[in-house]
Amino acid sequence: HFENPIEISDFDLRALIVNSTTFSFGRKVIIKDIPFPIYFGAGLRYLTGLFSYIDSFEGQITTKRDSVNILTDTKMIYNGIGFSNPYLVELGHQASGFGLDLGIFGQINEKISAQLSFIGIGGSLNSNQTKIRHSINQIRLSNDDITELLNYNETQMDSIENTFSILDDSKTEEGMSVAVPSKFNFAVNYVYSNNLHLKSAFQYLFQTDFIGSVNPRLSMGLELFPQKVFPILCGISFGGISGFTIGTGFGINTGNVQINFAGSQSGGLFNSATGFSLSSEIRLLF
């Protein structure tokens, strides 16, 4: 057993789910002092989603020879992802908001093009029905209780759970919001030949008050046979939320319809990877 209580007050939990719909417009601009065409674009991004976070948490574990005592004081704020007990996820109302996109693209010459964009400037999720849940739990487990938990006796579990909560109170407030991360992107494309295009990109996340700071992301990739029916894509990136990431994919070009499929692994390769993702894209050209 521990002679002194153990503090566990550094616990933090945040969840953010965002879906966006963008209405955008762009046009070609001729600037006298620039010898190549420039394209400007802007978009209005409509955001919907859910969020939750631990606003405050204090915890302490005290052990004795015959028992363990755990005391937690938690204040959770959520509009759609909360926990009414340890096993039940409570869903509420979606939040919504707007963000602004700005971008510029330049075809420097036949081989080199570059683009710069800001995605989701000022974006946030605003909820008119945000729940604040304050829960104080004191768990007192004897050696016999711990044995029952290890053996998972459902009847005993129910009786133990009834002694957990000291205070469980919730209320609803209006006008709460969280910031949605925005992106700064800078990319350069180089046409090595008709069968090989080289690509590089730099991405920086800002407006990260909710999720915390994120390292910049550097990506490099290539596209094989871009003008053929089945182009092949592959790339690698460092930094960002996922860290080291490697991926590959292929496309299907059928005139006015372009379809892309891709997959990636992050944090390592094969069995050492910590995550993976699959994505698809359909473009209609008019």
PyRosetta script that sets phi, psi and omega in degrees:
from pyrosetta import init, pose_from_sequence

init()
pose = pose_from_sequence("HFENPIEISDFDLRALIVNSTTFSFGRKVIIKDIPFPIYFGAGLRYLTGLFSYIDSFEGQITTKRDSVNILTDTKMIYNGIGFSNPYLVELGHQASGFGLDLGIFGQINEKISAQLSFIGIGGSLNSNQTKIRHSINQIRLSNDDITELLNYNETQMDSIENTFSILDDSKTEEGMSVAVPSKFNFAVNYVYSNNLHLKSAFQYLFQTDFIGSVNPRLSMGLELFPQKVFPILCGISFGGISGFTIGTGFGINTGNVQINFAGSQSGGLFNSATGFSLSSEIRLLF")
pose.set_psi(1, 163.4)
pose.set_omega(1, 180.0)
pose.set_phi(2, -93.6)
pose.set_psi(2, 137.3)
pose.set_omega(2, -179.7)
pose.set_phi(3, -71.5)
pose.set_psi(3, -34.4)
pose.set_omega(3, -179.0)
pose.set_phi(4, -117.8)
pose.set_psi(4, 150.8)
pose.set_omega(4, 176.8)
pose.set_phi(5, -58.6)
pose.set_psi(5, 145.7)
pose.set_omega(5, 179.3)
pose.set_phi(6, -101.4)
pose.set_psi(6, 123.9)
pose.set_omega(6, 178.8)
pose.set_phi(7, -82.0)
pose.set_psi(7, 133.5)
pose.set_omega(7, 177.2)
pose.set_phi(8, -126.3)
pose.set_psi(8, 36.3)
pose.set_omega(8, -171.6)
pose.set_phi(9, -84.8)
pose.set_psi(9, 6.7)
pose.set_omega(9, 179.8)
pose.set_phi(10, -94.5)
pose.set_psi(10, 13.2)
pose.set_omega(10, -179.7)
pose.set_phi(11, -70.9)
pose.set_psi(11, 136.9)
pose.set_omega(11, 179.2)
pose.set_phi(12, -143.7)
pose.set_psi(12, 142.3)
pose.set_omega(12, -179.8)
pose.set_phi(13, -144.6)
pose.set_psi(13, 127.8)
pose.set_omega(13, 178.4)
pose.set_phi(14, -138.8)
pose.set_psi(14, 140.0)
pose.set_omega(14, 178.8)
pose.set_phi(15, -136.6)
pose.set_psi(15, 137.2)
pose.set_omega(15, -179.0)
pose.set_phi(16, -144.8)
pose.set_psi(16, 121.3)
pose.set_omega(16, 177.4)
pose.set_phi(17, -122.3)
pose.set_psi(17, 122.2)
pose.set_omega(17, -174.4)
pose.set_phi(18, -131.3)
pose.set_psi(18, 134.4)
pose.set_omega(18, 171.6)
pose.set_phi(19, -120.3)
pose.set_psi(19, 138.4)
pose.set_omega(19, -176.4)
pose.set_phi(20, -128.6)
pose.set_psi(20, 145.4)
pose.set_omega(20, 172.7)
pose.set_phi(21, -125.1)
pose.set_psi(21, 126.4)
pose.set_omega(21, -171.9)
pose.set_phi(22, -117.3)
pose.set_psi(22, 133.5)
pose.set_omega(22, 171.9)
pose.set_phi(23, -111.5)
pose.set_psi(23, 116.0)
pose.set_omega(23, -172.0)
pose.set_phi(24, -127.4)
pose.set_psi(24, 159.9)
pose.set_omega(24, -180.0)
pose.set_phi(25, -146.2)
pose.set_psi(25, 140.7)
pose.set_omega(25, 178.3)
pose.set_phi(26, -146.9)
pose.set_psi(26, 160.4)
pose.set_omega(26, 178.2)
pose.set_phi(27, -155.5)
pose.set_psi(27, 157.6)
pose.set_omega(27, 177.9)
pose.set_phi(28, -81.8)
pose.set_psi(28, 138.0)
pose.set_omega(28, -178.8)
pose.set_phi(29, -128.5)
pose.set_psi(29, 131.7)
pose.set_omega(29, 176.7)
pose.set_phi(30, -100.8)
pose.set_psi(30, 118.3)
pose.set_omega(30, 177.8)
pose.set_phi(31, -110.9)
pose.set_psi(31, 128.2)
pose.set_omega(31, -170.5)
pose.set_phi(32, -56.2)
pose.set_psi(32, -42.8)
pose.set_omega(32, -174.4)
pose.set_phi(33, -84.8)
pose.set_psi(33, -1.7)
pose.set_omega(33, 179.6)
pose.set_phi(34, -110.4)
pose.set_psi(34, 121.3)
pose.set_omega(34, -172.1)
pose.set_phi(35, -80.8)
pose.set_psi(35, 8.8)
pose.set_omega(35, 179.2)
pose.set_phi(36, -136.6)
pose.set_psi(36, 157.5)
pose.set_omega(36, -176.6)
pose.set_phi(37, -69.9)
pose.set_psi(37, 146.2)
pose.set_omega(37, 178.7)
pose.set_phi(38, -121.7)
pose.set_psi(38, 139.3)
pose.set_omega(38, 177.2)
pose.set_phi(39, -120.0)
pose.set_psi(39, 127.4)
pose.set_omega(39, 177.4)
pose.set_phi(40, -108.1)
pose.set_psi(40, 145.1)
pose.set_omega(40, 177.6)
pose.set_phi(41, -145.0)
pose.set_psi(41, 154.6)
pose.set_omega(41, 177.2)
pose.set_phi(42, -145.9)
pose.set_psi(42, 151.4)
pose.set_omega(42, -179.8)
pose.set_phi(43, -147.9)
pose.set_psi(43, 150.2)
pose.set_omega(43, 174.0)
pose.set_phi(44, -106.0)
pose.set_psi(44, 123.7)
pose.set_omega(44, -174.5)
pose.set_phi(45, -107.4)
pose.set_psi(45, 120.4)
pose.set_omega(45, 176.8)
pose.set_phi(46, -96.3)
pose.set_psi(46, 123.8)
pose.set_omega(46, -173.9)
pose.set_phi(47, -110.3)
pose.set_psi(47, 137.3)
pose.set_omega(47, 170.5)
pose.set_phi(48, -134.4)
pose.set_psi(48, 152.0)
pose.set_omega(48, 179.2)
pose.set_phi(49, 169.8)
pose.set_psi(49, -168.4)
pose.set_omega(49, -176.9)
pose.set_phi(50, -131.6)
pose.set_psi(50, 151.9)
pose.set_omega(50, 175.7)
pose.set_phi(51, -148.5)
pose.set_psi(51, 156.4)
pose.set_omega(51, 172.9)
pose.set_phi(52, -157.7)
pose.set_psi(52, 152.2)
pose.set_omega(52, 178.0)
pose.set_phi(53, -161.8)
pose.set_psi(53, 154.7)
pose.set_omega(53, 175.0)
pose.set_phi(54, -82.5)
pose.set_psi(54, 112.9)
pose.set_omega(54, -179.7)
pose.set_phi(55, -76.7)
pose.set_psi(55, -37.2)
pose.set_omega(55, 175.6)
pose.set_phi(56, -154.6)
pose.set_psi(56, 148.5)
pose.set_omega(56, 179.4)
pose.set_phi(57, -151.2)
pose.set_psi(57, 131.5)
pose.set_omega(57, 173.1)
pose.set_phi(58, -131.3)
pose.set_psi(58, 134.6)
pose.set_omega(58, -178.4)
pose.set_phi(59, -147.2)
pose.set_psi(59, 153.0)
pose.set_omega(59, -178.6)
pose.set_phi(60, -152.9)
pose.set_psi(60, 136.9)
pose.set_omega(60, 177.3)
pose.set_phi(61, -116.6)
pose.set_psi(61, 127.6)
pose.set_omega(61, 177.3)
pose.set_phi(62, -122.4)
pose.set_psi(62, 128.7)
pose.set_omega(62, -179.7)
pose.set_phi(63, -119.2)
pose.set_psi(63, 146.7)
pose.set_omega(63, 173.2)
pose.set_phi(64, -130.3)
pose.set_psi(64, 179.5)
pose.set_omega(64, -177.3)
pose.set_phi(65, -63.4)
pose.set_psi(65, -33.0)
pose.set_omega(65, -173.6)
pose.set_phi(66, -116.1)
pose.set_psi(66, 6.9)
pose.set_omega(66, -176.6)
pose.set_phi(67, -161.6)
pose.set_psi(67, 164.4)
pose.set_omega(67, 174.5)
pose.set_phi(68, -130.4)
pose.set_psi(68, 129.7)
pose.set_omega(68, 178.0)
pose.set_phi(69, -115.7)
pose.set_psi(69, 127.7)
pose.set_omega(69, 179.3)
pose.set_phi(70, -123.9)
pose.set_psi(70, 123.0)
pose.set_omega(70, 179.6)
pose.set_phi(71, -119.8)
pose.set_psi(71, 124.1)
pose.set_omega(71, 178.9)
pose.set_phi(72, -129.2)
pose.set_psi(72, 144.1)
pose.set_omega(72, 176.7)
pose.set_phi(73, -128.8)
pose.set_psi(73, 107.1)
pose.set_omega(73, -170.8)
pose.set_phi(74, -121.8)
pose.set_psi(74, 135.8)
pose.set_omega(74, 172.0)
pose.set_phi(75, -123.0)
pose.set_psi(75, 112.0)
pose.set_omega(75, -178.1)
pose.set_phi(76, -110.9)
pose.set_psi(76, 138.0)
pose.set_omega(76, 176.1)
pose.set_phi(77, -117.5)
pose.set_psi(77, 129.5)
pose.set_omega(77, -177.9)
pose.set_phi(78, -156.5)
pose.set_psi(78, 149.2)
pose.set_omega(78, 173.5)
pose.set_phi(79, -106.1)
pose.set_psi(79, -18.3)
pose.set_omega(79, -177.0)
pose.set_phi(80, -152.3)
pose.set_psi(80, -10.1)
pose.set_omega(80, -178.7)
pose.set_phi(81, -130.8)
pose.set_psi(81, 98.9)
pose.set_omega(81, 179.6)
pose.set_phi(82, -138.7)
pose.set_psi(82, 176.5)
pose.set_omega(82, -176.5)
pose.set_phi(83, -128.1)
pose.set_psi(83, 112.9)
pose.set_omega(83, 176.8)
pose.set_phi(84, -81.5)
pose.set_psi(84, -20.3)
pose.set_omega(84, 167.3)
pose.set_phi(85, -156.4)
pose.set_psi(85, 173.6)
pose.set_omega(85, -173.4)
pose.set_phi(86, -60.4)
pose.set_psi(86, -13.3)
pose.set_omega(86, -173.6)
pose.set_phi(87, -118.2)
pose.set_psi(87, -0.4)
pose.set_omega(87, -174.6)
pose.set_phi(88, -123.7)
pose.set_psi(88, 121.8)
pose.set_omega(88, 176.0)
pose.set_phi(89, -90.0)
pose.set_psi(89, 128.6)
pose.set_omega(89, -177.7)
pose.set_phi(90, -105.6)
pose.set_psi(90, 122.2)
pose.set_omega(90, -179.1)
pose.set_phi(91, -102.7)
pose.set_psi(91, 139.3)
pose.set_omega(91, -178.4)
pose.set_phi(92, -121.7)
pose.set_psi(92, -140.3)
pose.set_omega(92, -175.6)
pose.set_phi(93, -93.8)
pose.set_psi(93, 145.4)
pose.set_omega(93, 178.3)
pose.set_phi(94, -70.9)
pose.set_psi(94, 148.2)
pose.set_omega(94, 171.3)
pose.set_phi(95, -98.6)
pose.set_psi(95, 163.3)
pose.set_omega(95, -178.7)
pose.set_phi(96, -146.8)
pose.set_psi(96, 165.0)
pose.set_omega(96, 178.8)
pose.set_phi(97, -177.9)
pose.set_psi(97, -173.1)
pose.set_omega(97, -177.5)
pose.set_phi(98, -133.1)
pose.set_psi(98, 154.3)
pose.set_omega(98, 173.7)
pose.set_phi(99, -141.7)
pose.set_psi(99, 163.1)
pose.set_omega(99, -176.5)
pose.set_phi(100, -117.9)
pose.set_psi(100, 135.4)
pose.set_omega(100, 175.1)
pose.set_phi(101, -110.0)
pose.set_psi(101, 138.6)
pose.set_omega(101, 174.7)
pose.set_phi(102, -136.1)
pose.set_psi(102, 140.6)
pose.set_omega(102, -179.1)
pose.set_phi(103, -153.8)
pose.set_psi(103, 157.1)
pose.set_omega(103, 177.2)
pose.set_phi(104, -141.9)
pose.set_psi(104, 139.0)
pose.set_omega(104, -178.6)
pose.set_phi(105, -132.4)
pose.set_psi(105, 136.2)
pose.set_omega(105, 178.8)
pose.set_phi(106, -131.7)
pose.set_psi(106, 130.0)
pose.set_omega(106, 174.8)
pose.set_phi(107, -94.2)
pose.set_psi(107, 90.7)
pose.set_omega(107, -171.1)
pose.set_phi(108, -63.6)
pose.set_psi(108, -46.4)
pose.set_omega(108, 173.2)
pose.set_phi(109, -154.0)
pose.set_psi(109, -167.4)
pose.set_omega(109, -175.7)
pose.set_phi(110, -65.9)
pose.set_psi(110, -21.4)
pose.set_omega(110, -175.6)
pose.set_phi(111, -108.2)
pose.set_psi(111, -28.1)
pose.set_omega(111, -172.3)
pose.set_phi(112, -116.3)
pose.set_psi(112, 132.3)
pose.set_omega(112, 171.8)
pose.set_phi(113, -136.4)
pose.set_psi(113, 155.1)
pose.set_omega(113, -178.5)
pose.set_phi(114, -143.3)
pose.set_psi(114, 153.1)
pose.set_omega(114, 177.7)
pose.set_phi(115, -145.0)
pose.set_psi(115, 150.1)
pose.set_omega(115, 178.3)
pose.set_phi(116, -134.9)
pose.set_psi(116, 135.0)
pose.set_omega(116, -177.7)
pose.set_phi(117, -148.4)
pose.set_psi(117, 153.1)
pose.set_omega(117, 170.9)
pose.set_phi(118, -120.0)
pose.set_psi(118, 124.0)
pose.set_omega(118, -174.5)
pose.set_phi(119, -115.2)
pose.set_psi(119, 124.3)
pose.set_omega(119, 173.2)
pose.set_phi(120, 77.2)
pose.set_psi(120, 32.5)
pose.set_omega(120, -178.8)
pose.set_phi(121, -61.0)
pose.set_psi(121, 129.1)
pose.set_omega(121, 177.9)
pose.set_phi(122, 73.6)
pose.set_psi(122, 10.3)
pose.set_omega(122, -177.0)
pose.set_phi(123, -69.0)
pose.set_psi(123, 142.3)
pose.set_omega(123, 177.6)
pose.set_phi(124, -156.0)
pose.set_psi(124, 158.6)
pose.set_omega(124, 172.4)
pose.set_phi(125, -105.7)
pose.set_psi(125, 121.1)
pose.set_omega(125, -178.4)
pose.set_phi(126, -112.3)
pose.set_psi(126, 126.9)
pose.set_omega(126, -176.6)
pose.set_phi(127, -117.5)
pose.set_psi(127, 133.7)
pose.set_omega(127, 176.3)
pose.set_phi(128, -96.6)
pose.set_psi(128, 1.2)
pose.set_omega(128, 176.2)
pose.set_phi(129, -140.2)
pose.set_psi(129, 73.8)
pose.set_omega(129, -179.7)
pose.set_phi(130, -96.5)
pose.set_psi(130, 132.5)
pose.set_omega(130, -179.4)
pose.set_phi(131, -97.4)
pose.set_psi(131, 140.4)
pose.set_omega(131, 174.8)
pose.set_phi(132, -118.0)
pose.set_psi(132, 117.5)
pose.set_omega(132, -176.7)
pose.set_phi(133, -114.2)
pose.set_psi(133, 122.7)
pose.set_omega(133, 178.9)
pose.set_phi(134, -113.0)
pose.set_psi(134, 121.1)
pose.set_omega(134, -176.1)
pose.set_phi(135, -134.3)
pose.set_psi(135, 128.1)
pose.set_omega(135, 173.3)
pose.set_phi(136, -114.6)
pose.set_psi(136, 120.9)
pose.set_omega(136, -178.0)
pose.set_phi(137, -121.5)
pose.set_psi(137, 133.7)
pose.set_omega(137, 173.2)
pose.set_phi(138, -123.4)
pose.set_psi(138, 116.4)
pose.set_omega(138, -177.6)
pose.set_phi(139, -107.6)
pose.set_psi(139, 121.4)
pose.set_omega(139, 178.6)
pose.set_phi(140, -119.2)
pose.set_psi(140, 112.3)
pose.set_omega(140, -176.6)
pose.set_phi(141, -118.0)
pose.set_psi(141, 123.0)
pose.set_omega(141, 172.9)
pose.set_phi(142, -84.0)
pose.set_psi(142, 173.6)
pose.set_omega(142, 177.2)
pose.set_phi(143, -59.7)
pose.set_psi(143, -37.4)
pose.set_omega(143, 178.4)
pose.set_phi(144, -65.3)
pose.set_psi(144, -40.5)
pose.set_omega(144, 178.5)
pose.set_phi(145, -62.3)
pose.set_psi(145, -42.1)
pose.set_omega(145, 179.8)
pose.set_phi(146, -63.1)
pose.set_psi(146, -38.8)
pose.set_omega(146, 177.5)
pose.set_phi(147, -62.7)
pose.set_psi(147, -41.0)
pose.set_omega(147, 178.4)
pose.set_phi(148, -64.4)
pose.set_psi(148, -39.2)
pose.set_omega(148, 179.0)
pose.set_phi(149, -64.1)
pose.set_psi(149, -40.5)
pose.set_omega(149, 179.3)
pose.set_phi(150, -66.1)
pose.set_psi(150, -34.6)
pose.set_omega(150, 178.6)
pose.set_phi(151, -85.1)
pose.set_psi(151, -9.9)
pose.set_omega(151, -179.6)
pose.set_phi(152, 48.6)
pose.set_psi(152, 73.9)
pose.set_omega(152, 170.7)
pose.set_phi(153, -95.6)
pose.set_psi(153, 113.6)
pose.set_omega(153, -172.6)
pose.set_phi(154, -60.8)
pose.set_psi(154, -38.8)
pose.set_omega(154, 179.7)
pose.set_phi(155, -63.5)
pose.set_psi(155, -44.7)
pose.set_omega(155, 178.6)
pose.set_phi(156, -66.3)
pose.set_psi(156, -37.1)
pose.set_omega(156, 178.8)
pose.set_phi(157, -59.1)
pose.set_psi(157, -44.3)
pose.set_omega(157, 179.7)
pose.set_phi(158, -61.5)
pose.set_psi(158, -41.4)
pose.set_omega(158, -178.9)
pose.set_phi(159, -69.6)
pose.set_psi(159, -34.0)
pose.set_omega(159, 178.4)
pose.set_phi(160, -71.1)
pose.set_psi(160, -41.4)
pose.set_omega(160, -179.5)
pose.set_phi(161, -61.1)
pose.set_psi(161, -32.1)
pose.set_omega(161, -179.1)
pose.set_phi(162, -63.8)
pose.set_psi(162, -18.7)
pose.set_omega(162, -179.8)
pose.set_phi(163, -97.7)
pose.set_psi(163, 2.2)
pose.set_omega(163, -173.4)
pose.set_phi(164, -73.1)
pose.set_psi(164, -53.8)
pose.set_omega(164, -166.4)
pose.set_phi(165, -84.1)
pose.set_psi(165, 134.7)
pose.set_omega(165, 172.6)
pose.set_phi(166, -100.0)
pose.set_psi(166, -43.2)
pose.set_omega(166, -180.0)
pose.set_phi(167, -140.2)
pose.set_psi(167, 131.6)
pose.set_omega(167, 176.7)
pose.set_phi(168, -141.6)
pose.set_psi(168, 102.0)
pose.set_omega(168, -173.4)
pose.set_phi(169, -132.3)
pose.set_psi(169, 141.3)
pose.set_omega(169, 178.6)
pose.set_phi(170, -140.1)
pose.set_psi(170, 153.0)
pose.set_omega(170, 176.7)
pose.set_phi(171, -147.7)
pose.set_psi(171, 165.8)
pose.set_omega(171, -178.5)
pose.set_phi(172, -116.3)
pose.set_psi(172, 133.1)
pose.set_omega(172, 177.0)
pose.set_phi(173, -124.7)
pose.set_psi(173, 157.7)
pose.set_omega(173, -179.8)
pose.set_phi(174, -107.2)
pose.set_psi(174, 159.3)
pose.set_omega(174, 170.7)
pose.set_phi(175, 76.9)
pose.set_psi(175, 23.9)
pose.set_omega(175, 177.8)
pose.set_phi(176, -95.3)
pose.set_psi(176, 149.3)
pose.set_omega(176, -178.0)
pose.set_phi(177, -150.6)
pose.set_psi(177, 160.2)
pose.set_omega(177, 173.5)
pose.set_phi(178, -131.6)
pose.set_psi(178, 149.3)
pose.set_omega(178, 179.2)
pose.set_phi(179, -78.6)
pose.set_psi(179, 138.8)
pose.set_omega(179, 175.5)
pose.set_phi(180, -98.3)
pose.set_psi(180, 129.1)
pose.set_omega(180, -178.8)
pose.set_phi(181, -55.0)
pose.set_psi(181, 139.9)
pose.set_omega(181, 176.2)
pose.set_phi(182, -109.4)
pose.set_psi(182, 161.2)
pose.set_omega(182, -174.3)
pose.set_phi(183, -123.3)
pose.set_psi(183, 138.5)
pose.set_omega(183, 166.5)
pose.set_phi(184, -109.7)
pose.set_psi(184, 124.4)
pose.set_omega(184, -177.1)
pose.set_phi(185, -123.5)
pose.set_psi(185, 137.6)
pose.set_omega(185, 171.7)
pose.set_phi(186, -135.2)
pose.set_psi(186, 125.2)
pose.set_omega(186, -175.3)
pose.set_phi(187, -134.7)
pose.set_psi(187, 148.1)
pose.set_omega(187, 176.4)
pose.set_phi(188, -131.0)
pose.set_psi(188, 132.5)
pose.set_omega(188, 177.7)
pose.set_phi(189, -116.6)
pose.set_psi(189, 138.3)
pose.set_omega(189, 179.8)
pose.set_phi(190, -127.9)
pose.set_psi(190, 124.2)
pose.set_omega(190, 179.2)
pose.set_phi(191, -89.9)
pose.set_psi(191, 99.4)
pose.set_omega(191, 178.9)
pose.set_phi(192, -73.1)
pose.set_psi(192, -41.5)
pose.set_omega(192, 176.5)
pose.set_phi(193, -159.9)
pose.set_psi(193, 178.3)
pose.set_omega(193, 178.0)
pose.set_phi(194, -64.8)
pose.set_psi(194, -20.1)
pose.set_omega(194, -177.9)
pose.set_phi(195, -105.2)
pose.set_psi(195, -1.7)
pose.set_omega(195, -178.0)
pose.set_phi(196, -146.7)
pose.set_psi(196, 118.3)
pose.set_omega(196, 174.4)
pose.set_phi(197, -115.8)
pose.set_psi(197, 131.9)
pose.set_omega(197, 178.1)
pose.set_phi(198, -102.5)
pose.set_psi(198, 139.5)
pose.set_omega(198, -174.9)
pose.set_phi(199, -133.7)
pose.set_psi(199, 144.8)
pose.set_omega(199, 174.3)
pose.set_phi(200, -144.2)
pose.set_psi(200, 151.7)
pose.set_omega(200, -176.8)
pose.set_phi(201, -152.2)
pose.set_psi(201, 148.1)
pose.set_omega(201, 174.4)
pose.set_phi(202, -123.8)
pose.set_psi(202, 131.6)
pose.set_omega(202, -178.5)
pose.set_phi(203, -131.2)
pose.set_psi(203, 135.7)
pose.set_omega(203, 178.3)
pose.set_phi(204, -131.6)
pose.set_psi(204, 128.7)
pose.set_omega(204, 177.4)
pose.set_phi(205, -91.5)
pose.set_psi(205, 131.7)
pose.set_omega(205, 172.9)
pose.set_phi(206, -129.0)
pose.set_psi(206, 179.0)
pose.set_omega(206, -173.5)
pose.set_phi(207, 58.2)
pose.set_psi(207, 48.9)
pose.set_omega(207, -173.9)
pose.set_phi(208, -107.3)
pose.set_psi(208, 32.7)
pose.set_omega(208, -179.9)
pose.set_phi(209, -58.6)
pose.set_psi(209, -34.8)
pose.set_omega(209, -175.7)
pose.set_phi(210, -78.2)
pose.set_psi(210, -46.5)
pose.set_omega(210, -174.0)
pose.set_phi(211, -93.5)
pose.set_psi(211, -12.3)
pose.set_omega(211, -176.0)
pose.set_phi(212, 90.5)
pose.set_psi(212, 163.8)
pose.set_omega(212, -175.1)
pose.set_phi(213, -65.7)
pose.set_psi(213, 147.6)
pose.set_omega(213, -178.8)
pose.set_phi(214, -128.7)
pose.set_psi(214, 136.7)
pose.set_omega(214, 178.5)
pose.set_phi(215, -63.1)
pose.set_psi(215, 147.4)
pose.set_omega(215, 175.5)
pose.set_phi(216, -60.0)
pose.set_psi(216, 158.7)
pose.set_omega(216, -177.1)
pose.set_phi(217, -121.4)
pose.set_psi(217, 129.6)
pose.set_omega(217, 177.6)
pose.set_phi(218, -114.7)
pose.set_psi(218, 127.2)
pose.set_omega(218, -176.3)
pose.set_phi(219, -125.9)
pose.set_psi(219, 145.7)
pose.set_omega(219, 175.6)
pose.set_phi(220, -138.4)
pose.set_psi(220, 141.2)
pose.set_omega(220, -178.5)
pose.set_phi(221, -158.2)
pose.set_psi(221, 175.3)
pose.set_omega(221, 176.5)
pose.set_phi(222, -144.5)
pose.set_psi(222, 154.1)
pose.set_omega(222, 178.2)
pose.set_phi(223, -123.8)
pose.set_psi(223, 120.3)
pose.set_omega(223, 179.9)
pose.set_phi(224, -97.1)
pose.set_psi(224, 137.1)
pose.set_omega(224, 177.7)
pose.set_phi(225, 54.7)
pose.set_psi(225, 51.7)
pose.set_omega(225, -175.3)
pose.set_phi(226, -63.1)
pose.set_psi(226, -23.8)
pose.set_omega(226, -178.1)
pose.set_phi(227, -97.9)
pose.set_psi(227, 3.6)
pose.set_omega(227, 178.7)
pose.set_phi(228, -89.4)
pose.set_psi(228, 176.7)
pose.set_omega(228, -179.6)
pose.set_phi(229, -70.0)
pose.set_psi(229, -34.7)
pose.set_omega(229, -177.5)
pose.set_phi(230, -123.1)
pose.set_psi(230, 80.0)
pose.set_omega(230, 175.7)
pose.set_phi(231, -71.0)
pose.set_psi(231, 152.3)
pose.set_omega(231, -179.4)
pose.set_phi(232, -115.2)
pose.set_psi(232, 135.7)
pose.set_omega(232, -176.3)
pose.set_phi(233, -120.0)
pose.set_psi(233, 142.3)
pose.set_omega(233, 171.8)
pose.set_phi(234, -156.7)
pose.set_psi(234, 153.1)
pose.set_omega(234, -177.2)
pose.set_phi(235, -167.6)
pose.set_psi(235, 172.0)
pose.set_omega(235, -179.5)
pose.set_phi(236, -145.4)
pose.set_psi(236, 147.5)
pose.set_omega(236, 179.7)
pose.set_phi(237, -143.7)
pose.set_psi(237, 157.6)
pose.set_omega(237, 179.6)
pose.set_phi(238, -132.6)
pose.set_psi(238, 144.1)
pose.set_omega(238, 178.9)
pose.set_phi(239, 87.0)
pose.set_psi(239, -163.2)
pose.set_omega(239, -178.4)
pose.set_phi(240, 74.1)
pose.set_psi(240, -167.9)
pose.set_omega(240, -178.8)
pose.set_phi(241, -68.7)
pose.set_psi(241, -39.7)
pose.set_omega(241, -174.1)
pose.set_phi(242, -87.9)
pose.set_psi(242, -10.1)
pose.set_omega(242, -177.0)
pose.set_phi(243, 70.7)
pose.set_psi(243, -144.6)
pose.set_omega(243, 180.0)
pose.set_phi(244, -62.2)
pose.set_psi(244, 125.8)
pose.set_omega(244, -178.0)
pose.set_phi(245, -138.8)
pose.set_psi(245, 138.4)
pose.set_omega(245, 175.9)
pose.set_phi(246, -132.8)
pose.set_psi(246, 140.4)
pose.set_omega(246, -176.8)
pose.set_phi(247, -152.0)
pose.set_psi(247, 167.2)
pose.set_omega(247, 178.1)
pose.set_phi(248, -151.6)
pose.set_psi(248, 165.6)
pose.set_omega(248, -179.6)
pose.set_phi(249, -173.7)
pose.set_psi(249, -174.5)
pose.set_omega(249, 178.7)
pose.set_phi(250, -150.0)
pose.set_psi(250, 162.7)
pose.set_omega(250, -180.0)
pose.set_phi(251, -126.3)
pose.set_psi(251, 166.0)
pose.set_omega(251, 175.0)
pose.set_phi(252, -130.1)
pose.set_psi(252, 112.6)
pose.set_omega(252, 180.0)
pose.set_phi(253, -106.1)
pose.set_psi(253, 116.6)
pose.set_omega(253, -180.0)
pose.set_phi(254, -129.4)
pose.set_psi(254, 64.2)
pose.set_omega(254, 178.5)
pose.set_phi(255, 75.1)
pose.set_psi(255, -111.6)
pose.set_omega(255, -177.0)
pose.set_phi(256, -81.7)
pose.set_psi(256, -4.4)
pose.set_omega(256, -179.4)
pose.set_phi(257, -118.3)
pose.set_psi(257, 127.2)
pose.set_omega(257, 176.1)
pose.set_phi(258, -123.5)
pose.set_psi(258, 128.9)
pose.set_omega(258, -179.6)
pose.set_phi(259, -124.3)
pose.set_psi(259, 130.8)
pose.set_omega(259, 180.0)
pose.set_phi(260, -123.7)
pose.set_psi(260, 141.0)
pose.set_omega(260, 174.6)
pose.set_phi(261, -127.9)
pose.set_psi(261, 140.0)
pose.set_omega(261, -178.7)
pose.set_phi(262, -151.0)
pose.set_psi(262, 154.6)
pose.set_omega(262, 175.0)
pose.set_phi(263, -141.6)
pose.set_psi(263, 152.5)
pose.set_omega(263, -178.5)
pose.set_phi(264, -148.7)
pose.set_psi(264, 158.2)
pose.set_omega(264, 172.9)
pose.set_phi(265, -122.2)
pose.set_psi(265, 142.7)
pose.set_omega(265, -179.4)
pose.set_phi(266, -125.1)
pose.set_psi(266, 152.3)
pose.set_omega(266, 177.7)
pose.set_phi(267, 79.0)
pose.set_psi(267, -0.7)
pose.set_omega(267, -178.2)
pose.set_phi(268, 157.9)
pose.set_psi(268, -169.6)
pose.set_omega(268, -179.5)
pose.set_phi(269, -121.9)
pose.set_psi(269, 139.6)
pose.set_omega(269, 173.7)
pose.set_phi(270, 55.4)
pose.set_psi(270, -120.9)
pose.set_omega(270, -175.2)
pose.set_phi(271, -67.7)
pose.set_psi(271, -21.6)
pose.set_omega(271, -179.6)
pose.set_phi(272, -87.2)
pose.set_psi(272, -5.7)
pose.set_omega(272, -179.5)
pose.set_phi(273, -67.3)
pose.set_psi(273, 145.1)
pose.set_omega(273, 178.1)
pose.set_phi(274, -100.0)
pose.set_psi(274, -6.9)
pose.set_omega(274, 178.4)
pose.set_phi(275, -169.3)
pose.set_psi(275, 163.5)
pose.set_omega(275, 176.6)
pose.set_phi(276, -147.9)
pose.set_psi(276, 161.3)
pose.set_omega(276, 179.1)
pose.set_phi(277, -146.1)
pose.set_psi(277, 151.2)
pose.set_omega(277, 175.1)
pose.set_phi(278, -126.5)
pose.set_psi(278, 141.0)
pose.set_omega(278, -178.5)
pose.set_phi(279, -145.4)
pose.set_psi(279, 158.9)
pose.set_omega(279, 177.1)
pose.set_phi(280, -145.3)
pose.set_psi(280, 156.2)
pose.set_omega(280, -177.2)
pose.set_phi(281, -147.7)
pose.set_psi(281, 139.5)
pose.set_omega(281, 175.0)
pose.set_phi(282, -125.7)
pose.set_psi(282, 127.6)
pose.set_omega(282, 177.5)
pose.set_phi(283, -119.8)
pose.set_psi(283, 136.2)
pose.set_omega(283, 175.7)
pose.set_phi(284, -112.9)
pose.set_psi(284, 119.8)
pose.set_omega(284, -177.5)
pose.set_phi(285, -104.7)
pose.set_psi(285, 132.0)
pose.set_omega(285, -179.0)
pose.set_phi(286, -119.5)
pose.dump_pdb("model.pdb")
